[in-house]
Structure formats: structure tokens, C-alpha cells
Amino acid sequence: MIIGIPKEIKIGEGRVSLTPNNVEDLVQMGHKILIEHNAGKISGFPDNAYIETGAKIITSKQKLYSDSEIVVKVKEPVHEELKFFNPGPILFSFLHLAANQELTRTLINGKSTALAFESVRLENGQMPILMPMSEIAGRMAVLIGANLLSIKNKGSGLLLGGSAGIYHGYVVIIGGGSAGRSAALAANGIGAHVIILEKNITRIRYLNDTLPKGITITTSHRRNLKECVKLADLLIGTVLIPNAKAPRIISQEMVKTMNPGSVIVDISIDQGGCIETSRPTTHENPIYSVEKIIHYCVTNMPGAYPRTATEALSENLFPFLTDLISNEDVNRVLKKNAPLRNSVNLYNGNITIKAISDEFVLTHKSIDELI
């Protein structure tokens, strides 16, 4: 098959979907790989590294899309790329459609087929392509939050790890999934008091069994949320409902109770955000203040560390991509492969995920009806 890998143009996005190592494997399997000029440059993978694998460098974004059967991106197409989906090639990428009406309607009107990385789901509920990006974002949230607390950034001036005999700051994490767990480990590692609020009792037991004993894991209900948010020097939102827009768990009234100069990092912002005062920001303009609380709500956080994030993404994406292109008849693949079938968000312009159709009051059909 002909696989296109475009250069990402979302602001601050330095990742590329596949490393030269994985591209070489695809070429050896007999596939033709088209790489847009400088697609991997920011991640540390120059064009020559791809040329050596047998891939072809394309200087025109339009030609890359028109010549490809499948396009494998990192982030959802931005406004300038929407013209390529009428219907365009099959799209395989992070999409987060429940928070992006413009892209959803473009794919519907163009009768496009789109598979989402974040919707690839195994039988045990794990999301193997999303997981490494969530882990990176969780670690980043603590590093960024700790820095924003500095007086230089108009934070409260509090060092999360404190000093001998001196107050250690509180890191409060909403959600105990992959991002929340990684954030908790990072915060604990620098000496902060850490609290995770999680709804799922099975997940709470798992976190209790696997995290250091100094980390508090408690049930996420309104009273606990109100009390813990009030304590937070750094509040990290990681709530995830697969394929759906994130619920606003933390109200503005709760945010008001935080100490001035405290920090919020809302990792779930790419799905709309789980904090009422959150709104999407970019790596170029990452922060703003509401109620004297610093907010960091960048929608593509791992893009700030493109080398690490690209390698993690490529390795976890590769086995699912090879399955997807293992047969010229993609329908046949989808019928046999449940994780990939789960990943289909639109098929020939039909929404196949109920949470997305409900968000925009549109109709949907199950993928089983369409293939």
C-alpha cells in the first residue's frame, strides 16, 4: 500500500508519526512510503534518514495526500489541511473528534474514513497507542507545573518538594489512568504531597497496590474534590472518557478556593478539558490566569519533547499499522481485528462512535453495519 507521512503543522508540534526504523520495516514488507519534506526534522530524523530506508521524499503536501492510500499523522488535521479530505486517503491519527466539530463535519461532508489512535482499544480496555503519550503528558505536567509556581512566572513561589523541615506542596491529580499515575510518580519523586482522586474502585485498588505508600488515593466525589482542590498548589486534570468530550469535573467555584499563584495543568484539554476554567492553548502561548490561578492547557503537550514522544508513538503504533495494511481489502482487516475496528471514528462519512454523534446531535451507524 502507499502510506503518506505528512509534516505536522499544528502550532508547536514537533513529532512525526513513524521513525526511520519503522519506515524501513514497512518498505521491506513491500509498502511504498511517502514522507513530506522535513516531516521528521524537529524530532531529530532528517530526510536523509528516511531516504536511506527506501522512502520517497515529497515536497508538496497536496501531492502527498493525493498520492497516498493511507495517511498516518500525529495530530488531527488543522484548518489548512481540511481541503485534503474530500474524501482523501484513509486517515490514521490522533483525532479527539468529540472536541472538534469543524473536523468532524469536514470528514462527514467529504465521506472520509478516519481511524483514531486514541480509539484503538484492547479487550482488557487498554488503549496502547494513547498510553505512552499519556505517560509523557503526566510527567510533563509535574515538570511544567513546578516551574510555573516560580515567582518568575508569577506563581506562588512555592517549591513543591519543600526543604528540610519546610512545607512540601500538594499535587492533586484528577483521574488515576496512565497520565494520572505517571504524574503521581513524578510528583512523589520530587517530594510533593500527592493525592489522586479516582472513581473506579478497581483502578483505586490497582493504584494502591502499585504506587508508593506515601501517595494518597481517594474516591472522586464532590465533597472530596472540593476539599482536595482547596489544598492543591498544583492541580492536574487527567479525566478521560474514551471517544467522548471530557466532563467538567472541577467548577470555577472550586478553582476560586485555590491559593493565588497556584497552577492548573489540564491534560484532558484535547478532549475539551475537565476543569470549567480551562480553554485550549498552544506551546507558543501556553498559559493564562483565571481567579489568580495560572492555567496551562496545551492540546499537544508531548509535542514539546518530540524525540522521546516520536519514538514512543512509532513503536506503539507500528504493530497496529502493519495489521491495518496487511491486506489490500481494509474491510476484511477491520472485520477480523477488534482493536482496529474500535478505532474507526468515521467510515465513508458515517460517524461510527455514538459519543461523537451525541455531542453534535448527529446520526451514527455502528462499524459492523458498514463493513
N, C-alpha and C positions, 0 to 999 in steps of 0.2 A: 504494500500500500504506500501511498505518498503522504508523508507526515510533515506538516509545517510547524516550525517553532518560531513565532514572531518575537521581536524585541518589545518588551513591556514599555508602555508609555504612561501608565498611571504615575502620578507625581510621587517621587521618592522610591519607586520600585526598582530594585537592582537585581532581582532574581531572574533566572531563566529556568524553563521547565525541566530540561534534561542536560546532564553533564556530557562531555565528550565520551566518557567511558560507556555510558548507557547508549549514546547515539551509535557508537561503534558496534555494540552488540546488535542493535536494530539493523544496521547496514549488513552485518554478517548473516542475519536472518533473511536477507533479500529485500528489505524495505528501502524505499528512496526517502531520504531526509533532506528537507529544505530548511535552511537556517537563515533568518533575516540578518543582514549585516550588523555586527556589533551586539547581537542579542545577548551574548554571554560576557561581554567586556567588563561590566561592572562587577560581575561575580568572579572575575579572575580567569575567564575562559575565552581567550581571543579567537577570532575567526580561524586562524591557522590550526588551532587545536581541533576544530571541527572538520576542517578541510582534510586533515590527516586521517580522519576516520572514514572518509569517503562521502561525507555530506556535501551538499552544494550550498554555497552562499548566495542569497537573493538580496538585491539592493532595493527592490520595490515591495512595499508592504502589500499593495494591491495584488501584485503578481503572486506573492506567496500564498495569499488567501485563495486566489482563483485557481492556482495550480495544485492545491492540496486537497486530499480527500478527508483528512482529519487534521485539525489544528489543535496543538497542545500548548495551552497558555499557562501562566501562573495565576494572574488575577482576571477578574471579569473584564470583558471589553468595555472601554470607556467610550464617551460620546463620539470621538473621531473614528472609532472602529466599527460603529454600528452599521455603517453602509455595506460592510462586507458580509452581512448575514441576511441574504435575500435569495435563496436560503443559505447559501455559503456552504462551507465544509462542515462536517460534524465537529462540534466544539467540545473539548475536554479540558476543564479548568476549574478553579475555584469560582463560584458564581454568586452565592448568597442572594438568590433572586427575591426572596420574601422582603428584602430591604431595598429593592431596586426595580421600581415599576417601569422606568423607561426601557431598561434592557429586556425585561420580561415581555413587554408589549412589542418590542422590535423583533424578538425571536418568534413570537406568535404570528405577527404580520408577515414575516419572511418565511414562515413554515419551516423553521430551522429545527435541527436536532441538537440538543445540548445535554452533556453529562457533567455532573458536578463532582469535583474531588471530595467535597465535604459530605456528599450523599453516599459515597462508597461505604457500605456498612456490612460487616461480617455477621454471621449467625449469632455470635455472642454479644452483638451490639456495638463492638468496637468500630471506630472509623479510622482505618490505618493510614490514610493519606493526610487527613486533618491532624492526627495526633502529634506528629513531630513539630508541626507549625504551632500547635497549641502549647507544647512544651517550651519552645523557644519564646513565644509571647509571654508565657508565665514568668520565665526567668528575667526577660527584659523588663517586665512590669515593676519588679523589685529594684532593678538597677536604675531605671528611669525615675521611679518614684522617690528613691533615696536621694538622687541628685536634685530633683525638683524641690525637695524640702530645704535645700540650702538657702541661705539668706540672699545669695547672689541671684537666685531665681525667684526671689520674693516669697520663698517658703517660710515655714515657721522657725527655721534654724535648728531643727531637731535632728540629731544623728540617730538613726533607727537602732543601731547597736549600742548606743549609750557609751558609757565608760565605767571603770571600776567604781561601784557604789553610786552610780548616777543612773537616772531614769532611762530605761530602754523603751523605744517607741512601739506602738501597736500597729501591726499589719493585719487588716481584716479582709478576708477573701470570701466573696460571694460565689459559691459553687465549688464543688470538690472534684471536678473532672480532671482531664490531663493538664489543662492550663492552671487550674487552682492548685493541684498537687505540686506542680513544678514551682509555682510562686511560693508556696508554703516552705518547700525545701530551701529555696534561695533566701527567703526572709529569715528562716531559722538559722541558716548558715552565717548570717551577719549579726546574729544576736538579738533580733527583734522578738517581742512577744507576738505570737501568731495565733489567729483564730480563723477557722474555716467554718462557714455556715453552709450546710448541705441538706437537701430534702430527702434524698433516697437513703433509707436505713441500711440497705445492703452496701451501698457505697460508703456510708459512715463507718460501718464495721471494717471494711477493707482499709480505709484511711487510718483508723485506729490501730489496725494490725501492722501497717507498713510504714507509718510516719514516726519520726522521733517523738518520744513521750512528752516533750515539752510543748508540743503543738496541741492546741485545744480544738476539738471538732465537735460542733454542736448542731442541733436541728435548726433548719432555716424556717422560722415562723415569725410573724410580725413583731412580737414582743422582743425576741432575741435580736432580730435585725435592728430595731430601734436602739437597743442598749449597746450593741456592738458597734454600730455606725458612730455613735456618740464617742466611743473610745478611740476610733481609728485616726491615726496620724497618716496612714496610707490605706486607702480603700481600693481594692482591686475587684472589678466585676468580671466574672467569667461564665455567666449563665449561658447555657446552650440548650435549646430545644431543636433537635435535628430538623432541618429544612424550613423551620418557622422563624418568624421575627421574634427577637428576644423580648420577653416580658419585662416591663419596667418594675423591678423589684424594689428599688430604692427611690423614695419620693423626694421632692425638693424640700419638704419639711424635715425629713431626716438629714439631708445634706446640711441644712441650716444649723443643726446641732453639733456639727464638727467644729473643732478649734480652727480659728482663722489661720491660713497658711498651710493647712493640711492639703493632701493631694489625693485625687481620684485618678485611677487608670482603668478605663473601661475597655477590656479586651474584646468584649462581645459587641463592640460598636459596628463591626462589619455585618452583623445581623440586626442592626438597629439600636443596640445598646440596652443595658439592663438598669440604667440609672436615669431618672427623669431629666436631670440637667445635662446629660450627655448629648453631644452633637458631633458629627464626623469632622475630623481634622486631617491634615497632611503632615508629612515629615518636614516640609518647609515651614509650616505654621502649625506646630503641634499642640500648643496649649492656649487656654483661655481661663478666665476666672468667673465663677458664679458663686454668690454668697460668700465671697472671700476665700473660696476653695479653688485651688489650681486643678484644672481638668486636662488630662492627656487622653485623647480619643482618636488616635491614628488608625485608619481602617486596614492598613497593611503593615503592621508592626514588624514582622520578620524581614521585610524588605530592607530594613536598616542594617542587617547583617547578612548580606546576600551570599557570601561564600558558604557559610555554615548552612543557611536556610536552603540554598540551591542543592547542596549535596544531600541534605536530609530529605528534601522533597523528591528529588530524582530517584533516589534509592527506594523510597516507599511507593512512588508512583509506578515505577518501571514494571513490576510484575502484572499490574492491572492493565497497563497499556499493552503489554505483549499479549495478554489474553484477548483484549478488545480487537486487536488486529490479526489474530491468529487465523481468521477466516475472512475471505472477501465478503461473505454474507454476514454483516453485523447483526442482523436479526437472529440468525442462528446462534451466534455467540451470546446475545442477550437472553435468549430462551434457556440456555444451559448454565449461565453464570449469574448466580443470585446477587453477589456484591455489585457487579456492573449493572444489572437490571435495576437495583436500588438507586443507582447513581443517575438514571435518566430523569431529568427535570422537564424536558420538552422533547416530544417526538413528532417530527413533521409539523411543528407549530402547535401541537396539543400539549397543554400542561398535564403532567402525569403525577404531580405531587399535590395532594389536597391542601396542605398548609399554605402553599403558594397561591393556589386558586382562591382559597378563602380570604387571603389577605387583600386581594384586589377584586373580590366578588366576580370571579370568572369561572367558567366551567372547566372541568378536568376529566380526563379518562385515564384509567389505570394502564400501565405499560402492557399488562397482559392482554388487554383488549386490542392493542395496536400492533403487536408484533406477531 
